[in-house]
């Protein structure tokens, strides 16, 4: 298999990683380290471990059937597809607004306060939408791979340099389990860690798109498909730990509390790089952080616009891959318009805003994981593509744990 084919094969997994290393990593993981030192590293690893089957089931179904999880939901019954859409639709514009605001904060730090955050975030969302409508999946795939590589290298260097500063004793400090605010933050941290669970649906759509871009006769095997997602997923989880270590090594020992406003927190983030790498390298790292946030915005917009366009096709009795560019464009513009409205009416506290969005995403996570479980165990699939008993047990455990945490969240708020 040629290198270009391997790159395209890994495309969905790398886009997943590019989408993940945004708010969940740059913001939430760094906050976890700043507030609790190394104490929440185990929580980050556990969240990534528990959510893995729900995502992989999307890859498996797309490989086996050449269709997305949306087709699987429809085969379970109209109730499953409608339930998914009703649960996810209200969150989409809020997620986009949060991504735009976080990106605008980094732009403000790198370039300067050229515009108020809501206005700048709105322009970022509109520009990302325009790029997608012009370049489509191929642009997303190529831009993501380049910018992701840049951020990964700079973050690894920074993490290595701050390792001696981390108070490793906090790794076994479980006093946070007795604090209500900390437990609520755990839910917020896990919500987007590494991505919302519903991203399993666009992941299956990206997989189909990637397969269509491969040369004739080069369709990967199921084992190759799984590996092409597994290793980017491991990298995603590892990067989350890196950002937590960065916060634990630089901010936590100095008692630096994460600022609530977007530019303020972005400034603290750039400060992490500056303190570890020096001003020049920190500026390059800040550009990388900005680049990957832009990639996250683009991937986030594509993910949900593609999901709802495909859902419309399925509801209309068509194949999920038969949606038109006009349908895709309509959902892009609709959700962007609502996101911009949210930016001007809801955004006053970035970290609080993110906690609300990520917590809401976590609350619906057990339901999405259950739907995905039902799809790969009940819908038509080749037997070899169905999950093993270990994989089913893995996902069942995740559903129970995430469900218990969701109940805890409602009890505590």
MISE-961366 format. One record per residue (C-alpha): chain; x, y, z. Coordinates in steps of 0.5 Angstrom, whole numbers, plus 500, padded with zeros to 3 digits. Layout:
N
 c east north  up
 A    X     Y   Z
...
//
This chain:
413
 c east north  up
 A  500   500 500
 A  503   507 498
 A  504   512 503
 A  499   517 500
 A  494   511 501
 A  496   510 508
 A  495   517 509
 A  488   517 506
 A  486   511 510
 A  488   515 517
 A  485   521 515
 A  478   520 519
 A  482   518 525
 A  487   524 524
 A  481   529 523
 A  478   526 529
 A  484   528 533
 A  484   535 530
 A  477   536 532
 A  479   533 539
 A  485   537 541
 A  481   544 541
 A  477   545 547
 A  478   538 551
 A  485   539 550
 A  488   546 550
 A  482   548 555
 A  479   543 559
 A  486   539 560
 A  490   545 562
 A  485   547 567
 A  485   540 570
 A  492   541 571
 A  492   548 573
 A  487   547 578
 A  489   540 581
 A  496   538 579
 A  497   531 576
 A  491   529 580
 A  486   528 574
 A  491   525 569
 A  487   518 571
 A  480   521 570
 A  483   523 563
 A  486   516 561
 A  479   513 564
 A  475   518 560
 A  479   516 553
 A  479   509 555
 A  471   508 556
 A  469   512 550
 A  473   508 545
 A  468   503 543
 A  463   508 542
 A  467   511 536
 A  470   504 534
 A  463   502 533
 A  462   507 528
 A  468   506 524
 A  467   498 524
 A  460   499 521
 A  462   504 516
 A  467   499 514
 A  462   493 514
 A  456   497 510
 A  459   503 507
 A  454   507 511
 A  454   511 517
 A  451   510 524
 A  445   514 522
 A  443   508 517
 A  444   503 523
 A  440   508 527
 A  434   508 522
 A  434   500 522
 A  434   500 529
 A  427   504 528
 A  425   511 527
 A  425   512 534
 A  433   511 535
 A  434   516 529
 A  430   521 532
 A  432   521 539
 A  439   522 537
 A  437   528 533
 A  433   531 538
 A  439   530 543
 A  444   533 539
 A  441   538 535
 A  440   543 541
 A  448   543 543
 A  451   544 536
 A  450   551 535
 A  453   552 543
 A  459   547 541
 A  460   552 535
 A  460   558 539
 A  464   555 544
 A  469   553 539
 A  469   560 536
 A  470   564 542
 A  476   559 544
 A  479   560 538
 A  478   568 538
 A  481   568 545
 A  488   565 542
 A  487   570 536
 A  487   576 541
 A  493   574 544
 A  497   572 538
 A  495   578 534
 A  492   583 539
 A  485   585 541
 A  483   587 534
 A  475   586 535
 A  471   584 541
 A  471   576 542
 A  463   575 540
 A  465   579 533
 A  471   576 532
 A  469   569 534
 A  463   570 529
 A  468   572 523
 A  472   565 525
 A  465   561 524
 A  463   564 518
 A  470   564 515
 A  471   556 517
 A  464   555 513
 A  466   559 507
 A  473   554 507
 A  469   548 508
 A  464   550 502
 A  469   551 497
 A  474   546 499
 A  470   540 502
 A  473   534 505
 A  479   534 502
 A  481   541 504
 A  479   539 511
 A  484   532 511
 A  490   536 508
 A  490   542 513
 A  488   538 519
 A  494   533 518
 A  499   539 517
 A  497   543 523
 A  496   537 527
 A  503   535 526
 A  506   542 528
 A  502   542 535
 A  504   535 537
 A  511   537 536
 A  511   543 540
 A  507   540 545
 A  511   534 546
 A  517   539 547
 A  514   543 552
 A  511   537 556
 A  518   534 557
 A  521   541 559
 A  516   542 565
 A  516   535 567
 A  521   537 573
 A  516   542 575
 A  510   537 576
 A  508   536 583
 A  508   528 582
 A  505   527 589
 A  498   530 587
 A  497   524 582
 A  495   520 588
 A  491   526 592
 A  484   524 592
 A  481   530 596
 A  478   533 590
 A  473   527 590
 A  470   530 597
 A  469   537 593
 A  462   538 589
 A  465   543 585
 A  471   538 583
 A  466   533 581
 A  462   537 577
 A  468   539 573
 A  470   532 572
 A  463   531 568
 A  465   537 564
 A  472   535 563
 A  470   528 561
 A  464   531 556
 A  469   533 551
 A  474   528 552
 A  477   526 547
 A  471   528 543
 A  463   528 544
 A  461   521 544
 A  456   523 538
 A  462   525 534
 A  462   517 532
 A  457   519 527
 A  461   524 523
 A  467   519 524
 A  463   514 520
 A  461   519 515
 A  468   521 514
 A  470   514 514
 A  466   513 508
 A  468   519 505
 A  475   517 506
 A  474   510 502
 A  471   514 496
 A  478   517 495
 A  482   511 495
 A  484   508 489
 A  480   503 485
 A  482   496 489
 A  485   499 495
 A  480   498 500
 A  483   497 507
 A  481   490 511
 A  478   491 517
 A  484   490 521
 A  487   496 517
 A  481   500 518
 A  481   499 526
 A  489   500 526
 A  488   507 522
 A  483   509 528
 A  487   506 534
 A  493   509 533
 A  491   517 532
 A  486   515 538
 A  492   513 542
 A  495   520 540
 A  489   524 542
 A  489   521 549
 A  497   522 550
 A  496   529 548
 A  490   530 553
 A  495   528 558
 A  501   532 556
 A  496   539 556
 A  494   536 563
 A  502   536 565
 A  503   543 562
 A  498   546 567
 A  500   542 573
 A  508   544 571
 A  507   551 570
 A  500   554 573
 A  499   549 579
 A  505   550 583
 A  504   558 582
 A  497   557 584
 A  495   561 578
 A  487   560 577
 A  485   559 570
 A  482   566 568
 A  474   566 565
 A  475   570 559
 A  477   567 552
 A  483   572 551
 A  485   571 559
 A  485   564 559
 A  489   564 552
 A  494   568 554
 A  495   564 560
 A  496   558 555
 A  501   562 551
 A  505   563 557
 A  505   556 558
 A  509   555 552
 A  513   562 553
 A  516   559 560
 A  518   553 558
 A  520   554 551
 A  522   562 551
 A  519   568 547
 A  521   566 540
 A  519   558 540
 A  513   560 544
 A  510   565 539
 A  511   559 534
 A  507   554 539
 A  502   560 540
 A  501   560 532
 A  500   552 532
 A  495   552 538
 A  491   557 534
 A  492   553 527
 A  489   547 531
 A  483   551 534
 A  482   553 527
 A  482   546 525
 A  478   544 530
 A  473   549 528
 A  473   547 521
 A  472   540 523
 A  466   541 528
 A  462   545 523
 A  463   539 518
 A  462   534 523
 A  455   537 525
 A  453   540 518
 A  455   533 515
 A  451   529 520
 A  444   533 519
 A  445   533 512
 A  446   525 512
 A  440   525 517
 A  435   529 512
 A  437   524 507
 A  436   518 511
 A  429   521 514
 A  427   522 507
 A  428   514 505
 A  435   516 501
 A  442   513 503
 A  446   517 508
 A  451   519 503
 A  446   522 498
 A  445   528 501
 A  446   534 496
 A  451   540 497
 A  445   545 498
 A  443   541 504
 A  450   541 507
 A  450   548 506
 A  443   550 509
 A  445   546 515
 A  452   550 516
 A  449   557 515
 A  443   555 520
 A  447   552 525
 A  452   558 524
 A  447   563 525
 A  444   560 531
 A  452   560 534
 A  453   567 532
 A  446   569 536
 A  449   565 542
 A  456   568 542
 A  452   575 543
 A  447   573 548
 A  450   567 552
 A  458   569 552
 A  460   572 558
 A  464   567 562
 A  468   562 557
 A  470   557 562
 A  463   557 565
 A  460   557 558
 A  465   551 556
 A  463   547 562
 A  456   547 561
 A  457   545 553
 A  461   539 555
 A  457   537 561
 A  451   537 557
 A  455   533 552
 A  457   528 557
 A  450   527 560
 A  448   524 553
 A  454   520 552
 A  451   514 555
 A  445   514 550
 A  449   515 544
 A  454   509 546
 A  448   505 547
 A  445   506 540
 A  452   505 537
 A  452   498 541
 A  445   496 539
 A  447   498 531
 A  453   493 531
 A  450   488 535
 A  443   488 532
 A  443   491 525
 A  446   487 519
 A  453   486 519
 A  458   481 517
 A  460   477 523
 A  467   478 523
 A  466   486 523
 A  461   485 530
 A  465   487 536
 A  468   481 540
 A  465   479 547
 A  471   483 550
 A  469   489 546
 A  462   489 548
 A  463   488 555
 A  468   494 555
 A  462   498 552
 A  457   496 557
 A  462   498 562
 A  463   505 559
 A  455   506 559
 A  454   504 566
 A  460   508 569
 A  458   514 564
 A  450   513 566
 A  452   513 574
 A  456   520 573
 A  450   523 569
 A  446   521 575
 A  451   524 580
 A  451   530 576
 A  444   531 576
 A  444   530 583
 A  449   535 585
 A  447   541 581
//
